[in-house]
Amino acid sequence: MKIFKSILLIGLTLLLFNCHADDDQSKENRTPSAFVLTEGAATNIGIPFNWTASIDPDDDDVVYAVYLNNNLLIEDLNALTYVIEYSLFVFGENTILVIASDSSGGATEQELVVNLIS
């Protein structure tokens, strides 16, 4: 019985010394990859904006948000395109911002400036 207690004590001691403080910490989140934002051909409804897929190195799902002149138009978008209606644009410069974000708070953004003339 004394040998069993000794082996148990040695085993528990080894187990305690092999535990590290960083074992309980999760990995640092990495942001989704860069993507390319482009302006499509104008339609009778508006102007489509397209982008390539942003890939998350942590395999998190990536969703997109689209802004026009700092105003949120849509969020949690899974598509790689969005049509902005003409009535939302102002004459002159308009800034389109697309943000790709993952479920862990990482984000990557691309901006495009278009000039709307009458």
C-alpha positions in Angstrom: 0.0 0.0 0.0 2.9 2.3 0.8 4.3 1.8 -2.7 0.9 2.6 -4.3 0.7 5.9 -2.3 4.3 6.8 -3.3 3.5 6.2 -7.0 0.3 8.2 -6.7 2.1 11.1 -5.1 4.9 11.1 -7.7 2.3 10.9 -10.5 0.3 13.9 -9.1 3.5 15.9 -8.6 4.5 15.3 -12.2 1.1 16.3 -13.4 1.1 19.5 -11.5 4.6 20.5 -12.8 3.6 19.8 -16.4 0.6 22.2 -16.3 1.3 25.6 -17.7 -0.6 28.8 -17.1 -1.1 29.3 -20.9 -2.8 25.9 -21.3 -6.1 27.5 -20.4 -5.8 30.5 -22.7 -7.4 30.3 -26.1 -5.5 31.2 -29.3 -5.3 34.8 -30.4 -7.9 35.6 -33.1 -6.5 36.4 -36.6 -8.3 38.8 -38.9 -9.9 37.7 -42.2 -7.7 38.1 -45.2 -7.7 41.1 -47.5 -10.2 41.1 -50.4 -10.7 43.1 -53.6 -13.7 45.5 -53.9 -14.8 46.6 -57.4 -17.6 48.6 -58.9 -19.8 46.7 -61.3 -21.7 47.9 -64.4 -24.5 50.3 -63.5 -28.1 48.9 -63.9 -31.4 50.7 -64.0 -31.7 50.1 -60.2 -28.3 51.2 -59.0 -24.6 50.3 -58.9 -23.5 46.8 -57.9 -20.4 46.5 -55.8 -18.6 43.1 -55.8 -15.8 41.7 -53.8 -13.7 38.6 -53.6 -14.1 36.3 -50.6 -12.2 37.1 -47.5 -10.8 33.9 -45.9 -10.5 33.6 -42.2 -7.3 31.8 -41.1 -9.0 30.5 -38.0 -11.9 29.0 -40.1 -14.4 31.3 -38.6 -17.4 32.3 -40.7 -17.0 35.6 -42.5 -19.8 38.1 -43.0 -19.8 41.5 -44.7 -21.2 44.9 -43.8 -21.6 47.6 -46.5 -21.5 51.3 -45.8 -22.1 54.3 -48.0 -20.7 57.6 -46.9 -20.4 56.3 -43.3 -24.0 55.0 -43.2 -24.6 51.3 -42.7 -26.6 49.9 -45.5 -26.5 46.2 -44.6 -24.7 43.9 -42.2 -24.3 40.1 -41.7 -24.3 39.7 -45.5 -23.0 36.3 -46.8 -23.1 37.4 -50.5 -20.1 38.8 -52.4 -22.1 41.6 -54.1 -24.5 44.3 -53.1 -26.5 46.8 -55.3 -26.7 50.4 -53.9 -29.7 52.2 -55.3 -29.1 55.6 -57.0 -31.3 57.4 -54.5 -28.8 56.7 -51.7 -25.9 58.4 -53.4 -25.0 62.1 -53.3 -23.7 64.0 -56.3 -20.0 64.0 -56.3 -17.7 61.7 -54.2 -19.2 58.7 -52.5 -17.3 56.4 -50.3 -18.2 52.7 -50.2 -16.8 50.7 -47.4 -17.1 46.9 -47.1 -16.0 45.3 -43.8 -15.4 41.5 -43.6 -15.7 40.3 -40.0 -15.4 37.0 -38.3 -17.4 35.7 -35.4 -14.5 36.4 -33.0 -14.3 40.1 -33.6 -11.6 40.2 -36.3 -12.2 42.6 -39.2 -10.7 43.6 -42.5 -12.0 46.5 -44.6 -11.8 47.8 -48.2 -12.9 51.2 -49.4 -13.8 52.5 -52.8 -14.6 56.1 -53.8 -16.9 56.6 -56.7 -17.8 59.9 -58.3 -21.5 60.3 -59.2 -22.2 63.1 -61.8 -25.5 64.3 -63.0 
